[in-house]
Each structure stands twice: as structure tokens, then as C-alpha cells.
Amino acid sequence: MNKIYWTLFIHNEWRLNMAATEKGLSYVGSQSKPYEEMEAWLKKRFPKHELVESEKALTPHMNELKEYLEGTRREFAMRVDLKGTEFQLAIWDALTKIPYGEKKSYSQIADLINNPAAVRAVGAAIGANPVLIKIPCHRVVAKNGALTGYRGGLEMKEKLLKLENGEE
């Protein structure tokens, strides 16, 4: 049976469940959410994988995340192993192209994938992003610049945007 490794990442006030396969990071959870949220998500998308707690297996990913949260890393080198529809994968890839410290609207993301009519579907795909922070869905805001839904909660989204703007 394949394994998916997980651990609880703790750094200052940050507490995030993380999981990775041998291929790459598969999940970064919402701030202070329970293990069960991650477990349910992983079992649905990686049904033939055994969950194994291993801080060691996630250390490279945790190191990059820690550097990001400390403001010393702007881009991630870690690989990902994502499960989603072709549309979701295209959206998540587009999100990785939003530069550090910048924001885009949902309609701009729809334009990036050459599907300007898909704004609602873009929003749904962004909401399904399994790897918070690494895939920077926190950089997507409403057309008027307002902060809108975020799986990690608006407080987490605001913190990440402030961090990237040098305010944290």
C-alpha cells in the first residue's frame, strides 16, 4: 500500500496539518483545524494510501513554509502531488503564477486560463485548493479588491496578504 505522510506544522501562532506523498506536497490545511479535516480530504482523494505520521518526511516542506512565514522565502521549490479535475489543476497552476505580494481577481484568473465566462467555476476550483499557501489562493480577491472566501478563513487570508506586503 502507498503511503501518505502527515504532520502538524507548528511555527509561532501557525498550526497547520500537512501531508505529502513520495511525489510531493498534497495538503496544507486551514489554520488550527483538526486532523479529521485533513484525514477526510486525504481518504477521499488518496483512497489507496495509508496515512502515516512522519515529521521527518515533511521536514523539507515545513522548512520552506517556515521560511515563507518568516518573510525570507518568496517562492517555493517543493513539488506537489495534487488530485483534482483537469479544470481545477489548470486553475491551481494559474494561481502559482501570481507573484508574491500581488493580487488578482477571480475574473483575471478566468482570463488567464482563456475562459472569461468561468468566473464562478474559477471560484469553486480555488475553494477546493488542497495546498494552502504553496498554491497562493490567498492572493485572489474580489474585483473591487475586497477579501472574499478562503478555506483557511478570512483572518488567515488577511494575515498572509499582510505578511507579503511587509505588514506582519
Phi, psi and chi 1 to 4 in degrees:
 res  aa     phi    psi   chi1   chi2   chi3   chi4
   1 MET       -  137.6 -179.7  174.7 -101.8      -
   2 ASN   -68.7  155.9  -66.3  -38.6      -      -
   3 LYS  -115.6  146.4  -69.3 -179.1  168.2   61.7
   4 ILE  -125.4  122.9 -171.7  155.4      -      -
   5 TYR   -92.7  144.0  -58.5   99.4      -      -
   6 TRP  -140.3  159.3   72.5  -86.3      -      -
   7 THR  -159.7  165.5 -165.6      -      -      -
   8 LEU   -98.4  115.7  175.8   60.9      -      -
   9 PHE   -83.6  123.9  169.8   81.0      -      -
  10 ILE  -126.1  123.2  -59.8  172.8      -      -
  11 HIS  -149.7  116.8  179.2   66.2      -      -
  12 ASN    51.0 -123.2  -63.7  -29.6      -      -
  13 GLU   -86.5   -1.6   77.2  -85.8   10.6      -
  14 TRP   -83.6  132.2  -65.4   94.6      -      -
  15 ARG  -138.3  103.7  -60.0  176.4   62.4   81.1
  16 LEU  -131.1  130.4  -51.8  167.2      -      -
  17 ASN   -76.4  139.2  -77.0  -58.5      -      -
  18 MET  -133.0  149.6  -60.3  175.5   68.0      -
  19 ALA  -145.2  149.1      -      -      -      -
  20 ALA  -149.7  148.9      -      -      -      -
  21 THR   -96.8 -176.8   65.2      -      -      -
  22 GLU   -62.1  -26.4  -62.2  -71.8  -23.3      -
  23 LYS   -81.5  -26.5  -65.4  178.1 -173.1  171.4
  24 GLY   159.5 -179.6      -      -      -      -
  25 LEU   -64.9  131.4 -170.8   64.4      -      -
  26 SER  -116.1  -19.8  -58.6      -      -      -
  27 TYR  -158.6  133.3 -174.8   87.0      -      -
  28 VAL  -131.3  120.1  173.6      -      -      -
  29 GLY   -82.4  179.1      -      -      -      -
  30 SER   -77.8  155.1  -53.6      -      -      -
  31 GLN   -54.2  123.0  170.9   73.0  -34.2      -
  32 SER    59.1   23.1  -61.0      -      -      -
  33 LYS   -83.7  154.1  -68.7  -68.9 -176.3 -173.8
  34 PRO   -72.3  159.4   26.5  -33.0      -      -
  35 TYR   -51.8  -39.0  166.0   83.0      -      -
  36 GLU   -59.0  -31.8  -69.3   75.7   16.6      -
  37 GLU   -61.6  -47.5  177.4 -172.3   75.6      -
  38 MET   -66.5  -45.6  174.9 -173.9   66.7      -
  39 GLU   -57.4  -46.3  179.6 -175.8   40.4      -
  40 ALA   -62.1  -43.5      -      -      -      -
  41 TRP   -63.4  -46.9 -169.0   92.1      -      -
  42 LEU   -65.8  -41.7  -68.4  170.5      -      -
  43 LYS   -64.4  -31.8  -76.0 -173.5  173.5 -178.6
  44 LYS   -72.3  -40.0 -174.7  174.9  178.2 -175.4
  45 ARG   -97.8  -20.1  -74.6  157.4 -173.4   88.6
  46 PHE  -127.9   60.7  -67.1   87.5      -      -
  47 PRO   -63.9  -23.3   21.7  -30.4      -      -
  48 LYS   -98.8   19.6  -65.8 -175.4  166.1   88.9
  49 HIS  -111.7  143.0  -74.2   65.1      -      -
  50 GLU   -94.3  131.7  173.0 -170.2    5.7      -
  51 LEU   -81.7  125.8  -91.1   68.9      -      -
  52 VAL  -129.2  123.9  176.6      -      -      -
  53 GLU   -73.1  125.3 -172.7  172.9    5.4      -
  54 SER  -158.6   98.6  173.9      -      -      -
  55 GLU   -62.2  -37.4 -172.4  174.2  -46.1      -
  56 LYS   -59.3  -44.0 -177.6  179.9  178.0 -152.7
  57 ALA   -64.3  -27.0      -      -      -      -
  58 LEU  -100.4    0.2  -77.3  134.3      -      -
  59 THR   -54.1  -46.2  -64.2      -      -      -
  60 PRO   -60.0  -39.8  -19.5   29.1      -      -
  61 HIS   -67.5  -42.3  -56.1  -66.4      -      -
  62 MET   -64.8  -37.1  -69.2 -168.3  -54.3      -
  63 ASN   -62.0  -43.8  -72.4  -17.1      -      -
  64 GLU   -65.4  -41.8  -74.8 -165.6   29.6      -
  65 LEU   -63.6  -41.7 -169.5   54.8      -      -
  66 LYS   -61.2  -44.6 -178.5  176.5  177.0 -116.4
  67 GLU   -61.3  -41.2  -68.7  166.0    2.0      -
  68 TYR   -61.3  -48.6  167.7   83.8      -      -
  69 LEU   -66.9  -22.7  -67.1  171.0      -      -
  70 GLU   -88.4   -3.0  -68.9  174.5  -14.8      -
  71 GLY    82.9   12.3      -      -      -      -
  72 THR  -101.6   -4.3   60.3      -      -      -
  73 ARG  -128.1  132.0  174.1  178.1  -71.2  -83.7
  74 ARG  -110.2  -21.5  -69.1  175.8  166.1 -121.0
  75 GLU  -132.1  146.3  -67.1 -179.8   16.0      -
  76 PHE   -98.7  140.4  -66.2  100.6      -      -
  77 ALA   -98.5  -16.5      -      -      -      -
  78 MET   -62.3  145.5   63.1  179.1   98.2      -
  79 ARG   -83.4  160.9  -65.2  175.0  -47.0  164.8
  80 VAL  -124.3  156.0  -69.2      -      -      -
  81 ASP  -129.4   96.3 -176.6    4.3      -      -
  82 LEU  -107.4  144.9  -55.8  173.6      -      -
  83 LYS  -119.2  119.9  -58.3  -75.7 -173.3 -135.3
  84 GLY  -171.2  176.3      -      -      -      -
  85 THR   -72.7  167.5   65.9      -      -      -
  86 GLU   -58.8  -40.3 -166.1  174.4  -44.5      -
  87 PHE   -64.2  -47.6 -177.6   78.9      -      -
  88 GLN   -59.0  -44.7  -72.8  172.3  -32.2      -
  89 LEU   -61.1  -37.9  -66.0  170.5      -      -
  90 ALA   -65.5  -41.4      -      -      -      -
  91 ILE   -65.7  -47.3  -64.0  -58.6      -      -
  92 TRP   -61.6  -36.5  -60.5  -22.7      -      -
  93 ASP   -65.4  -42.4 -177.5   60.6      -      -
  94 ALA   -61.1  -37.5      -      -      -      -
  95 LEU   -62.4  -34.3  -63.6  177.9      -      -
  96 THR   -68.1  -12.8   64.7      -      -      -
  97 LYS   -91.8   -2.4  -66.4  172.4  175.4   53.7
  98 ILE   -78.5  117.9  -56.3  171.9      -      -
  99 PRO   -62.5  150.8  -19.9   31.6      -      -
 100 TYR   -50.4  132.5 -177.6   94.1      -      -
 101 GLY    81.3   -1.9      -      -      -      -
 102 GLU  -107.7  163.2  -68.5 -173.2   22.0      -
 103 LYS  -129.2  151.2  -66.5  179.7 -118.0  168.7
 104 LYS  -132.1  155.0  -62.3  -93.1 -173.3 -132.3
 105 SER   -90.5  165.4   70.2      -      -      -
 106 TYR   -59.1  -40.3  -67.9   90.2      -      -
 107 SER   -68.1  -32.7   54.1      -      -      -
 108 GLN   -65.9  -36.3  -73.3  174.6  -54.0      -
 109 ILE   -67.1  -41.1  -59.5  -60.7      -      -
 110 ALA   -60.7  -40.4      -      -      -      -
 111 ASP   -64.4  -39.2  -70.0  -16.8      -      -
 112 LEU   -58.4  -33.4  -85.1  177.0      -      -
 113 ILE   -96.9   14.8   61.8  156.9      -      -
 114 ASN    57.3   40.9  -62.8  -45.7      -      -
 115 ASN  -142.6   67.9 -164.6  -17.1      -      -
 116 PRO   -61.0  -20.2   14.0  -22.4      -      -
 117 ALA   -83.1   -6.0      -      -      -      -
 118 ALA   -95.0   30.6      -      -      -      -
 119 VAL   -59.0  -45.1  177.1      -      -      -
 120 ARG   -64.4  -42.7  -76.4 -174.9 -169.7  -93.2
 121 ALA   -64.7  -36.1      -      -      -      -
 122 VAL   -61.0  -44.7  163.9      -      -      -
 123 GLY   -60.1  -42.1      -      -      -      -
 124 ALA   -65.3  -41.9      -      -      -      -
 125 ALA   -65.7  -39.4      -      -      -      -
 126 ILE   -64.3  -40.7  -70.3  171.1      -      -
 127 GLY   -64.3  -21.3      -      -      -      -
 128 ALA   -94.2    3.8      -      -      -      -
 129 ASN   -56.9  119.5  170.4   19.2      -      -
 130 PRO   -84.6  -14.2   30.6  -34.6      -      -
 131 VAL  -121.1   79.1 -176.7      -      -      -
 132 LEU   -58.6  150.9  -63.6 -178.5      -      -
 133 ILE    75.6  -58.3  -57.2  173.4      -      -
 134 LYS   -59.5  -46.5  160.3   67.2  169.2  112.9
 135 ILE   -98.7  102.9  -62.3  175.0      -      -
 136 PRO   -77.4   64.9   31.7  -36.9      -      -
 137 CYS   -67.5  -15.0   56.3      -      -      -
 138 HIS   -66.2  -14.5   59.7  -85.0      -      -
 139 ARG   -86.7    2.7  -64.0  177.8 -172.2  155.0
 140 VAL  -102.2  126.9 -178.9      -      -      -
 141 VAL  -130.3  170.9  -62.9      -      -      -
 142 ALA   -65.5  161.4      -      -      -      -
 143 LYS   -55.0  -33.8 -155.7  179.6  -99.0 -171.3
 144 ASN   -85.7    5.3   66.2    3.0      -      -
 145 GLY    91.0   -4.7      -      -      -      -
 146 ALA   -69.5  146.5      -      -      -      -
 147 LEU   -75.3  131.9  -62.6 -169.7      -      -
 148 THR  -123.8  179.6   54.0      -      -      -
 149 GLY   -34.6  144.3      -      -      -      -
 150 TYR  -153.9  129.8 -177.7   66.0      -      -
 151 ARG   -55.0  -34.1 -179.8  168.6   63.0   88.3
 152 GLY   -81.4   -3.7      -      -      -      -
 153 GLY    94.9  150.7      -      -      -      -
 154 LEU   -65.2  -30.0  -69.6 -177.9      -      -
 155 GLU   -63.7  -42.3 -174.9 -179.3  -32.0      -
 156 MET   -66.5  -42.3 -179.1  176.7  173.3      -
 157 LYS   -59.7  -46.4 -177.1  173.4 -169.6  164.6
 158 GLU   -62.2  -41.6 -169.6  173.0   13.3      -
 159 LYS   -60.8  -44.1 -107.8 -174.9 -169.0  173.6
 160 LEU   -66.0  -41.4  -65.8  170.2      -      -
 161 LEU   -65.3  -39.7  -68.6  171.3      -      -
 162 LYS   -64.9  -41.9  -77.3 -178.5  174.3 -179.5
 163 LEU   -55.9  -47.5  169.6   80.2      -      -
 164 GLU   -69.6  -21.7  -68.4 -172.0    9.5      -
 165 ASN   -97.2    9.8  -73.2  -45.5      -      -
 166 GLY    74.1   19.0      -      -      -      -
 167 GLU   -96.0  -11.5  -60.2  171.2   40.3      -
 168 GLU   -99.2      -  -84.5  -75.8  -56.9      -
